[in-house]
Amino acid sequence: MDKEILLTYIDKVHTTDLGKLRINKNLKLDTDDVVDYLKNKILDKNCNIYKQGKNWYCEIDNIKITINSYSYTIITAHTIKNEKEINYGF
């Protein structure tokens, strides 16, 4: 399965300094180790992992993580809006 590739190379997953700031802001976190936080989310057995184009997407606990499939760089992570928020702009 495709997701096994990401899980096999989980140690390569990283982000940039700006990525850390963006993720902390998007998820309203206050941690210096966002990569470790997100790796734990990715490794959770309930995480839905799929590849689309050049990116991996990992969805768990109302969070969507985007990872470049070539460099294993976490591009962003954000909360997933529910249908009501999408349709009505809440």
Phi and psi restraints in degrees (range 20) as a CNS / XPLOR table:
assign (resid 1 and name C) (resid 2 and name N)
       (resid 2 and name CA) (resid 2 and name C) 1.0 -56.7 20.0 2
assign (resid 2 and name N) (resid 2 and name CA)
       (resid 2 and name C) (resid 3 and name N) 1.0 -41.0 20.0 2
assign (resid 2 and name C) (resid 3 and name N)
       (resid 3 and name CA) (resid 3 and name C) 1.0 -63.6 20.0 2
assign (resid 3 and name N) (resid 3 and name CA)
       (resid 3 and name C) (resid 4 and name N) 1.0 -24.4 20.0 2
assign (resid 3 and name C) (resid 4 and name N)
       (resid 4 and name CA) (resid 4 and name C) 1.0 -63.1 20.0 2
assign (resid 4 and name N) (resid 4 and name CA)
       (resid 4 and name C) (resid 5 and name N) 1.0 -30.1 20.0 2
assign (resid 4 and name C) (resid 5 and name N)
       (resid 5 and name CA) (resid 5 and name C) 1.0 -63.4 20.0 2
assign (resid 5 and name N) (resid 5 and name CA)
       (resid 5 and name C) (resid 6 and name N) 1.0 -48.5 20.0 2
assign (resid 5 and name C) (resid 6 and name N)
       (resid 6 and name CA) (resid 6 and name C) 1.0 -61.9 20.0 2
assign (resid 6 and name N) (resid 6 and name CA)
       (resid 6 and name C) (resid 7 and name N) 1.0 -44.3 20.0 2
assign (resid 6 and name C) (resid 7 and name N)
       (resid 7 and name CA) (resid 7 and name C) 1.0 -65.1 20.0 2
assign (resid 7 and name N) (resid 7 and name CA)
       (resid 7 and name C) (resid 8 and name N) 1.0 -35.4 20.0 2
assign (resid 7 and name C) (resid 8 and name N)
       (resid 8 and name CA) (resid 8 and name C) 1.0 -64.1 20.0 2
assign (resid 8 and name N) (resid 8 and name CA)
       (resid 8 and name C) (resid 9 and name N) 1.0 -36.5 20.0 2
assign (resid 8 and name C) (resid 9 and name N)
       (resid 9 and name CA) (resid 9 and name C) 1.0 -104.8 20.0 2
assign (resid 9 and name N) (resid 9 and name CA)
       (resid 9 and name C) (resid 10 and name N) 1.0 27.3 20.0 2
assign (resid 9 and name C) (resid 10 and name N)
       (resid 10 and name CA) (resid 10 and name C) 1.0 -57.6 20.0 2
assign (resid 10 and name N) (resid 10 and name CA)
       (resid 10 and name C) (resid 11 and name N) 1.0 -29.3 20.0 2
assign (resid 10 and name C) (resid 11 and name N)
       (resid 11 and name CA) (resid 11 and name C) 1.0 -67.1 20.0 2
assign (resid 11 and name N) (resid 11 and name CA)
       (resid 11 and name C) (resid 12 and name N) 1.0 -19.9 20.0 2
assign (resid 11 and name C) (resid 12 and name N)
       (resid 12 and name CA) (resid 12 and name C) 1.0 -83.5 20.0 2
assign (resid 12 and name N) (resid 12 and name CA)
       (resid 12 and name C) (resid 13 and name N) 1.0 -13.1 20.0 2
assign (resid 12 and name C) (resid 13 and name N)
       (resid 13 and name CA) (resid 13 and name C) 1.0 -65.8 20.0 2
assign (resid 13 and name N) (resid 13 and name CA)
       (resid 13 and name C) (resid 14 and name N) 1.0 130.4 20.0 2
assign (resid 13 and name C) (resid 14 and name N)
       (resid 14 and name CA) (resid 14 and name C) 1.0 -154.2 20.0 2
assign (resid 14 and name N) (resid 14 and name CA)
       (resid 14 and name C) (resid 15 and name N) 1.0 177.5 20.0 2
assign (resid 14 and name C) (resid 15 and name N)
       (resid 15 and name CA) (resid 15 and name C) 1.0 -147.5 20.0 2
assign (resid 15 and name N) (resid 15 and name CA)
       (resid 15 and name C) (resid 16 and name N) 1.0 174.4 20.0 2
assign (resid 15 and name C) (resid 16 and name N)
       (resid 16 and name CA) (resid 16 and name C) 1.0 -91.3 20.0 2
assign (resid 16 and name N) (resid 16 and name CA)
       (resid 16 and name C) (resid 17 and name N) 1.0 171.2 20.0 2
assign (resid 16 and name C) (resid 17 and name N)
       (resid 17 and name CA) (resid 17 and name C) 1.0 -61.2 20.0 2
assign (resid 17 and name N) (resid 17 and name CA)
       (resid 17 and name C) (resid 18 and name N) 1.0 -42.1 20.0 2
assign (resid 17 and name C) (resid 18 and name N)
       (resid 18 and name CA) (resid 18 and name C) 1.0 -66.4 20.0 2
assign (resid 18 and name N) (resid 18 and name CA)
       (resid 18 and name C) (resid 19 and name N) 1.0 -35.0 20.0 2
assign (resid 18 and name C) (resid 19 and name N)
       (resid 19 and name CA) (resid 19 and name C) 1.0 -62.0 20.0 2
assign (resid 19 and name N) (resid 19 and name CA)
       (resid 19 and name C) (resid 20 and name N) 1.0 -41.3 20.0 2
assign (resid 19 and name C) (resid 20 and name N)
       (resid 20 and name CA) (resid 20 and name C) 1.0 -60.5 20.0 2
assign (resid 20 and name N) (resid 20 and name CA)
       (resid 20 and name C) (resid 21 and name N) 1.0 -44.3 20.0 2
assign (resid 20 and name C) (resid 21 and name N)
       (resid 21 and name CA) (resid 21 and name C) 1.0 -63.2 20.0 2
assign (resid 21 and name N) (resid 21 and name CA)
       (resid 21 and name C) (resid 22 and name N) 1.0 -44.9 20.0 2
assign (resid 21 and name C) (resid 22 and name N)
       (resid 22 and name CA) (resid 22 and name C) 1.0 -62.9 20.0 2
assign (resid 22 and name N) (resid 22 and name CA)
       (resid 22 and name C) (resid 23 and name N) 1.0 -43.7 20.0 2
assign (resid 22 and name C) (resid 23 and name N)
       (resid 23 and name CA) (resid 23 and name C) 1.0 -67.1 20.0 2
assign (resid 23 and name N) (resid 23 and name CA)
       (resid 23 and name C) (resid 24 and name N) 1.0 -44.6 20.0 2
assign (resid 23 and name C) (resid 24 and name N)
       (resid 24 and name CA) (resid 24 and name C) 1.0 -56.7 20.0 2
assign (resid 24 and name N) (resid 24 and name CA)
       (resid 24 and name C) (resid 25 and name N) 1.0 -42.7 20.0 2
assign (resid 24 and name C) (resid 25 and name N)
       (resid 25 and name CA) (resid 25 and name C) 1.0 -67.9 20.0 2
assign (resid 25 and name N) (resid 25 and name CA)
       (resid 25 and name C) (resid 26 and name N) 1.0 -48.5 20.0 2
assign (resid 25 and name C) (resid 26 and name N)
       (resid 26 and name CA) (resid 26 and name C) 1.0 -62.2 20.0 2
assign (resid 26 and name N) (resid 26 and name CA)
       (resid 26 and name C) (resid 27 and name N) 1.0 -39.2 20.0 2
assign (resid 26 and name C) (resid 27 and name N)
       (resid 27 and name CA) (resid 27 and name C) 1.0 -97.4 20.0 2
assign (resid 27 and name N) (resid 27 and name CA)
       (resid 27 and name C) (resid 28 and name N) 1.0 0.4 20.0 2
assign (resid 27 and name C) (resid 28 and name N)
       (resid 28 and name CA) (resid 28 and name C) 1.0 56.2 20.0 2
assign (resid 28 and name N) (resid 28 and name CA)
       (resid 28 and name C) (resid 29 and name N) 1.0 47.0 20.0 2
assign (resid 28 and name C) (resid 29 and name N)
       (resid 29 and name CA) (resid 29 and name C) 1.0 -97.3 20.0 2
assign (resid 29 and name N) (resid 29 and name CA)
       (resid 29 and name C) (resid 30 and name N) 1.0 163.2 20.0 2
assign (resid 29 and name C) (resid 30 and name N)
       (resid 30 and name CA) (resid 30 and name C) 1.0 -137.7 20.0 2
assign (resid 30 and name N) (resid 30 and name CA)
       (resid 30 and name C) (resid 31 and name N) 1.0 70.4 20.0 2
assign (resid 30 and name C) (resid 31 and name N)
       (resid 31 and name CA) (resid 31 and name C) 1.0 -139.2 20.0 2
assign (resid 31 and name N) (resid 31 and name CA)
       (resid 31 and name C) (resid 32 and name N) 1.0 147.8 20.0 2
assign (resid 31 and name C) (resid 32 and name N)
       (resid 32 and name CA) (resid 32 and name C) 1.0 -83.7 20.0 2
assign (resid 32 and name N) (resid 32 and name CA)
       (resid 32 and name C) (resid 33 and name N) 1.0 -17.2 20.0 2
assign (resid 32 and name C) (resid 33 and name N)
       (resid 33 and name CA) (resid 33 and name C) 1.0 -114.7 20.0 2
assign (resid 33 and name N) (resid 33 and name CA)
       (resid 33 and name C) (resid 34 and name N) 1.0 65.6 20.0 2
assign (resid 33 and name C) (resid 34 and name N)
       (resid 34 and name CA) (resid 34 and name C) 1.0 -64.8 20.0 2
assign (resid 34 and name N) (resid 34 and name CA)
       (resid 34 and name C) (resid 35 and name N) 1.0 -30.8 20.0 2
assign (resid 34 and name C) (resid 35 and name N)
       (resid 35 and name CA) (resid 35 and name C) 1.0 -63.6 20.0 2
assign (resid 35 and name N) (resid 35 and name CA)
       (resid 35 and name C) (resid 36 and name N) 1.0 -46.8 20.0 2
assign (resid 35 and name C) (resid 36 and name N)
       (resid 36 and name CA) (resid 36 and name C) 1.0 -63.0 20.0 2
assign (resid 36 and name N) (resid 36 and name CA)
       (resid 36 and name C) (resid 37 and name N) 1.0 -42.0 20.0 2
assign (resid 36 and name C) (resid 37 and name N)
       (resid 37 and name CA) (resid 37 and name C) 1.0 -57.3 20.0 2
assign (resid 37 and name N) (resid 37 and name CA)
       (resid 37 and name C) (resid 38 and name N) 1.0 -47.8 20.0 2
assign (resid 37 and name C) (resid 38 and name N)
       (resid 38 and name CA) (resid 38 and name C) 1.0 -72.7 20.0 2
assign (resid 38 and name N) (resid 38 and name CA)
       (resid 38 and name C) (resid 39 and name N) 1.0 -35.0 20.0 2
assign (resid 38 and name C) (resid 39 and name N)
       (resid 39 and name CA) (resid 39 and name C) 1.0 -60.1 20.0 2
assign (resid 39 and name N) (resid 39 and name CA)
       (resid 39 and name C) (resid 40 and name N) 1.0 -41.6 20.0 2
assign (resid 39 and name C) (resid 40 and name N)
       (resid 40 and name CA) (resid 40 and name C) 1.0 -62.4 20.0 2
assign (resid 40 and name N) (resid 40 and name CA)
       (resid 40 and name C) (resid 41 and name N) 1.0 -38.1 20.0 2
assign (resid 40 and name C) (resid 41 and name N)
       (resid 41 and name CA) (resid 41 and name C) 1.0 -63.7 20.0 2
assign (resid 41 and name N) (resid 41 and name CA)
       (resid 41 and name C) (resid 42 and name N) 1.0 -45.1 20.0 2
assign (resid 41 and name C) (resid 42 and name N)
       (resid 42 and name CA) (resid 42 and name C) 1.0 -63.1 20.0 2
assign (resid 42 and name N) (resid 42 and name CA)
       (resid 42 and name C) (resid 43 and name N) 1.0 -38.8 20.0 2
assign (resid 42 and name C) (resid 43 and name N)
       (resid 43 and name CA) (resid 43 and name C) 1.0 -77.0 20.0 2
assign (resid 43 and name N) (resid 43 and name CA)
       (resid 43 and name C) (resid 44 and name N) 1.0 -12.1 20.0 2
assign (resid 43 and name C) (resid 44 and name N)
       (resid 44 and name CA) (resid 44 and name C) 1.0 -62.1 20.0 2
assign (resid 44 and name N) (resid 44 and name CA)
       (resid 44 and name C) (resid 45 and name N) 1.0 135.7 20.0 2
assign (resid 44 and name C) (resid 45 and name N)
       (resid 45 and name CA) (resid 45 and name C) 1.0 -62.7 20.0 2
assign (resid 45 and name N) (resid 45 and name CA)
       (resid 45 and name C) (resid 46 and name N) 1.0 -19.5 20.0 2
assign (resid 45 and name C) (resid 46 and name N)
       (resid 46 and name CA) (resid 46 and name C) 1.0 -89.8 20.0 2
assign (resid 46 and name N) (resid 46 and name CA)
       (resid 46 and name C) (resid 47 and name N) 1.0 -0.5 20.0 2
assign (resid 46 and name C) (resid 47 and name N)
       (resid 47 and name CA) (resid 47 and name C) 1.0 -72.8 20.0 2
assign (resid 47 and name N) (resid 47 and name CA)
       (resid 47 and name C) (resid 48 and name N) 1.0 128.9 20.0 2
assign (resid 47 and name C) (resid 48 and name N)
       (resid 48 and name CA) (resid 48 and name C) 1.0 -90.0 20.0 2
assign (resid 48 and name N) (resid 48 and name CA)
       (resid 48 and name C) (resid 49 and name N) 1.0 110.2 20.0 2
assign (resid 48 and name C) (resid 49 and name N)
       (resid 49 and name CA) (resid 49 and name C) 1.0 -112.5 20.0 2
assign (resid 49 and name N) (resid 49 and name CA)
       (resid 49 and name C) (resid 50 and name N) 1.0 129.8 20.0 2
assign (resid 49 and name C) (resid 50 and name N)
       (resid 50 and name CA) (resid 50 and name C) 1.0 -149.7 20.0 2
assign (resid 50 and name N) (resid 50 and name CA)
       (resid 50 and name C) (resid 51 and name N) 1.0 157.0 20.0 2
assign (resid 50 and name C) (resid 51 and name N)
       (resid 51 and name CA) (resid 51 and name C) 1.0 -111.3 20.0 2
assign (resid 51 and name N) (resid 51 and name CA)
       (resid 51 and name C) (resid 52 and name N) 1.0 135.3 20.0 2
assign (resid 51 and name C) (resid 52 and name N)
       (resid 52 and name CA) (resid 52 and name C) 1.0 -137.6 20.0 2
assign (resid 52 and name N) (resid 52 and name CA)
       (resid 52 and name C) (resid 53 and name N) 1.0 114.1 20.0 2
assign (resid 52 and name C) (resid 53 and name N)
       (resid 53 and name CA) (resid 53 and name C) 1.0 62.8 20.0 2
assign (resid 53 and name N) (resid 53 and name CA)
       (resid 53 and name C) (resid 54 and name N) 1.0 -127.8 20.0 2
assign (resid 53 and name C) (resid 54 and name N)
       (resid 54 and name CA) (resid 54 and name C) 1.0 -91.0 20.0 2
assign (resid 54 and name N) (resid 54 and name CA)
       (resid 54 and name C) (resid 55 and name N) 1.0 3.0 20.0 2
assign (resid 54 and name C) (resid 55 and name N)
       (resid 55 and name CA) (resid 55 and name C) 1.0 -122.0 20.0 2
assign (resid 55 and name N) (resid 55 and name CA)
       (resid 55 and name C) (resid 56 and name N) 1.0 150.5 20.0 2
assign (resid 55 and name C) (resid 56 and name N)
       (resid 56 and name CA) (resid 56 and name C) 1.0 -93.0 20.0 2
assign (resid 56 and name N) (resid 56 and name CA)
       (resid 56 and name C) (resid 57 and name N) 1.0 145.5 20.0 2
assign (resid 56 and name C) (resid 57 and name N)
       (resid 57 and name CA) (resid 57 and name C) 1.0 -126.0 20.0 2
assign (resid 57 and name N) (resid 57 and name CA)
       (resid 57 and name C) (resid 58 and name N) 1.0 133.3 20.0 2
assign (resid 57 and name C) (resid 58 and name N)
       (resid 58 and name CA) (resid 58 and name C) 1.0 -126.8 20.0 2
assign (resid 58 and name N) (resid 58 and name CA)
       (resid 58 and name C) (resid 59 and name N) 1.0 123.3 20.0 2
assign (resid 58 and name C) (resid 59 and name N)
       (resid 59 and name CA) (resid 59 and name C) 1.0 -122.0 20.0 2
assign (resid 59 and name N) (resid 59 and name CA)
       (resid 59 and name C) (resid 60 and name N) 1.0 125.4 20.0 2
assign (resid 59 and name C) (resid 60 and name N)
       (resid 60 and name CA) (resid 60 and name C) 1.0 -162.3 20.0 2
assign (resid 60 and name N) (resid 60 and name CA)
       (resid 60 and name C) (resid 61 and name N) 1.0 145.3 20.0 2
assign (resid 60 and name C) (resid 61 and name N)
       (resid 61 and name CA) (resid 61 and name C) 1.0 50.4 20.0 2
assign (resid 61 and name N) (resid 61 and name CA)
       (resid 61 and name C) (resid 62 and name N) 1.0 41.0 20.0 2
assign (resid 61 and name C) (resid 62 and name N)
       (resid 62 and name CA) (resid 62 and name C) 1.0 65.6 20.0 2
assign (resid 62 and name N) (resid 62 and name CA)
       (resid 62 and name C) (resid 63 and name N) 1.0 23.6 20.0 2
assign (resid 62 and name C) (resid 63 and name N)
       (resid 63 and name CA) (resid 63 and name C) 1.0 -120.4 20.0 2
assign (resid 63 and name N) (resid 63 and name CA)
       (resid 63 and name C) (resid 64 and name N) 1.0 138.7 20.0 2
assign (resid 63 and name C) (resid 64 and name N)
       (resid 64 and name CA) (resid 64 and name C) 1.0 -119.1 20.0 2
assign (resid 64 and name N) (resid 64 and name CA)
       (resid 64 and name C) (resid 65 and name N) 1.0 122.0 20.0 2
assign (resid 64 and name C) (resid 65 and name N)
       (resid 65 and name CA) (resid 65 and name C) 1.0 -107.7 20.0 2
assign (resid 65 and name N) (resid 65 and name CA)
       (resid 65 and name C) (resid 66 and name N) 1.0 132.5 20.0 2
assign (resid 65 and name C) (resid 66 and name N)
       (resid 66 and name CA) (resid 66 and name C) 1.0 -112.9 20.0 2
assign (resid 66 and name N) (resid 66 and name CA)
       (resid 66 and name C) (resid 67 and name N) 1.0 125.1 20.0 2
assign (resid 66 and name C) (resid 67 and name N)
       (resid 67 and name CA) (resid 67 and name C) 1.0 -128.3 20.0 2
assign (resid 67 and name N) (resid 67 and name CA)
       (resid 67 and name C) (resid 68 and name N) 1.0 129.2 20.0 2
assign (resid 67 and name C) (resid 68 and name N)
       (resid 68 and name CA) (resid 68 and name C) 1.0 -65.2 20.0 2
assign (resid 68 and name N) (resid 68 and name CA)
       (resid 68 and name C) (resid 69 and name N) 1.0 128.1 20.0 2
assign (resid 68 and name C) (resid 69 and name N)
       (resid 69 and name CA) (resid 69 and name C) 1.0 -77.6 20.0 2
assign (resid 69 and name N) (resid 69 and name CA)
       (resid 69 and name C) (resid 70 and name N) 1.0 -12.8 20.0 2
assign (resid 69 and name C) (resid 70 and name N)
       (resid 70 and name CA) (resid 70 and name C) 1.0 -93.5 20.0 2
assign (resid 70 and name N) (resid 70 and name CA)
       (resid 70 and name C) (resid 71 and name N) 1.0 -43.5 20.0 2
assign (resid 70 and name C) (resid 71 and name N)
       (resid 71 and name CA) (resid 71 and name C) 1.0 -100.7 20.0 2
assign (resid 71 and name N) (resid 71 and name CA)
       (resid 71 and name C) (resid 72 and name N) 1.0 -9.7 20.0 2
assign (resid 71 and name C) (resid 72 and name N)
       (resid 72 and name CA) (resid 72 and name C) 1.0 60.8 20.0 2
assign (resid 72 and name N) (resid 72 and name CA)
       (resid 72 and name C) (resid 73 and name N) 1.0 29.3 20.0 2
assign (resid 72 and name C) (resid 73 and name N)
       (resid 73 and name CA) (resid 73 and name C) 1.0 -88.3 20.0 2
assign (resid 73 and name N) (resid 73 and name CA)
       (resid 73 and name C) (resid 74 and name N) 1.0 128.4 20.0 2
assign (resid 73 and name C) (resid 74 and name N)
       (resid 74 and name CA) (resid 74 and name C) 1.0 -72.8 20.0 2
assign (resid 74 and name N) (resid 74 and name CA)
       (resid 74 and name C) (resid 75 and name N) 1.0 116.0 20.0 2
assign (resid 74 and name C) (resid 75 and name N)
       (resid 75 and name CA) (resid 75 and name C) 1.0 -80.2 20.0 2
assign (resid 75 and name N) (resid 75 and name CA)
       (resid 75 and name C) (resid 76 and name N) 1.0 -48.3 20.0 2
assign (resid 75 and name C) (resid 76 and name N)
       (resid 76 and name CA) (resid 76 and name C) 1.0 -161.5 20.0 2
assign (resid 76 and name N) (resid 76 and name CA)
       (resid 76 and name C) (resid 77 and name N) 1.0 168.7 20.0 2
assign (resid 76 and name C) (resid 77 and name N)
       (resid 77 and name CA) (resid 77 and name C) 1.0 -148.7 20.0 2
assign (resid 77 and name N) (resid 77 and name CA)
       (resid 77 and name C) (resid 78 and name N) 1.0 137.9 20.0 2
assign (resid 77 and name C) (resid 78 and name N)
       (resid 78 and name CA) (resid 78 and name C) 1.0 -150.8 20.0 2
assign (resid 78 and name N) (resid 78 and name CA)
       (resid 78 and name C) (resid 79 and name N) 1.0 165.0 20.0 2
assign (resid 78 and name C) (resid 79 and name N)
       (resid 79 and name CA) (resid 79 and name C) 1.0 -76.6 20.0 2
assign (resid 79 and name N) (resid 79 and name CA)
       (resid 79 and name C) (resid 80 and name N) 1.0 146.8 20.0 2
assign (resid 79 and name C) (resid 80 and name N)
       (resid 80 and name CA) (resid 80 and name C) 1.0 -88.1 20.0 2
assign (resid 80 and name N) (resid 80 and name CA)
       (resid 80 and name C) (resid 81 and name N) 1.0 124.4 20.0 2
assign (resid 80 and name C) (resid 81 and name N)
       (resid 81 and name CA) (resid 81 and name C) 1.0 -77.7 20.0 2
assign (resid 81 and name N) (resid 81 and name CA)
       (resid 81 and name C) (resid 82 and name N) 1.0 141.9 20.0 2
assign (resid 81 and name C) (resid 82 and name N)
       (resid 82 and name CA) (resid 82 and name C) 1.0 -81.1 20.0 2
assign (resid 82 and name N) (resid 82 and name CA)
       (resid 82 and name C) (resid 83 and name N) 1.0 170.0 20.0 2
assign (resid 82 and name C) (resid 83 and name N)
       (resid 83 and name CA) (resid 83 and name C) 1.0 -56.2 20.0 2
assign (resid 83 and name N) (resid 83 and name CA)
       (resid 83 and name C) (resid 84 and name N) 1.0 -39.9 20.0 2
assign (resid 83 and name C) (resid 84 and name N)
       (resid 84 and name CA) (resid 84 and name C) 1.0 -63.2 20.0 2
assign (resid 84 and name N) (resid 84 and name CA)
       (resid 84 and name C) (resid 85 and name N) 1.0 -42.0 20.0 2
assign (resid 84 and name C) (resid 85 and name N)
       (resid 85 and name CA) (resid 85 and name C) 1.0 -65.7 20.0 2
assign (resid 85 and name N) (resid 85 and name CA)
       (resid 85 and name C) (resid 86 and name N) 1.0 -38.3 20.0 2
assign (resid 85 and name C) (resid 86 and name N)
       (resid 86 and name CA) (resid 86 and name C) 1.0 -68.4 20.0 2
assign (resid 86 and name N) (resid 86 and name CA)
       (resid 86 and name C) (resid 87 and name N) 1.0 -46.7 20.0 2
assign (resid 86 and name C) (resid 87 and name N)
       (resid 87 and name CA) (resid 87 and name C) 1.0 -73.4 20.0 2
assign (resid 87 and name N) (resid 87 and name CA)
       (resid 87 and name C) (resid 88 and name N) 1.0 -33.1 20.0 2
assign (resid 87 and name C) (resid 88 and name N)
       (resid 88 and name CA) (resid 88 and name C) 1.0 -114.7 20.0 2
assign (resid 88 and name N) (resid 88 and name CA)
       (resid 88 and name C) (resid 89 and name N) 1.0 -0.3 20.0 2
assign (resid 88 and name C) (resid 89 and name N)
       (resid 89 and name CA) (resid 89 and name C) 1.0 72.3 20.0 2
assign (resid 89 and name N) (resid 89 and name CA)
       (resid 89 and name C) (resid 90 and name N) 1.0 26.3 20.0 2
